[in-house]
Amino acid sequence: MFYTLQTTTAVKTLLALILWCLLFVLCWPLALVMIVLFPIVWLLLLPFKIVGLSIDLVFKLIGAILLFPFKLVKSL
């Protein structure tokens, strides 16, 4: 069975919602603190995600530049 990215994202979102509801029932102050702090933590980590994406793209570009002559020879 093949799962698409949209399906796995939907399942992860549903699982996170169920876990948060369980936390809300068991310890509602912690659940409310989590709701407030999650966007702040996400904003703090956003620059690191951008830097990681940039480094990944640079390595892919270098790999493509280095492998380009071999792809040309292979196509001949």
N, C-alpha and C positions, 0 to 999 in steps of 0.2 A: 504494500500500500504506500502510495506516494503522498507525502505531506507538503503542502506549499508553505511558503514563509508566512503568509497571512493566517493560515490555520494554526501554525505553531505559536504565532504571536497572540492569537485569540485565546488559545489554551493557556498560555502563560499569564495573560491578563486575567482570565477567569480564575485561575489558581491563586493569583495574588489577591484578588478580591475576596475569595473564600477564606484565605488565611487571615486577611485583615479583619473580616467579620468575626472569625473565631477569636482573634486577639481582642476585638472590641467587646465581645461577650465576656471573655476571661479577665481582661484588665483594660477597661475603657480609658483611663488616663494615659496609659502608655500608647494606646492606639491613636489618641488625639495628638499626642506629642509627635508621634511618627508622621501623622498627616501634615503637621506644621513644619517639621524639620526636613522631610524628604525633598521638597523643592529647593531648599537652601543648600543641602548637600549636593544635589544635582547641579546647581549653578556653580558651586565651588569646584566640582570635578569636570565641568564642561571644557575648560582650557586644556586639561590633560588629554581629553578625548580628541580635541582638535589637533593637538601636537602629535598624538599617536597616529591619527589619520594622515597627517602631512608626512610623517616619516615613512609610513607604509606606502604612500603614493610615490615618494622619492625613490624608495627601493624598487618599486615596480617599474618606474621609468628607467632607472639604471639597468635593471635586468632586461628590459625591452631593447634598450640601446645596445647592450652587449650581445644580445642574441639575434639582433637584426641581420648581420651578415650571414649567420648560419641559416636563417630562414630563407634568405635570398638564394644561397647555394642549394638548399634543399628543393626549392621550387624549380630549379633549372633541370 
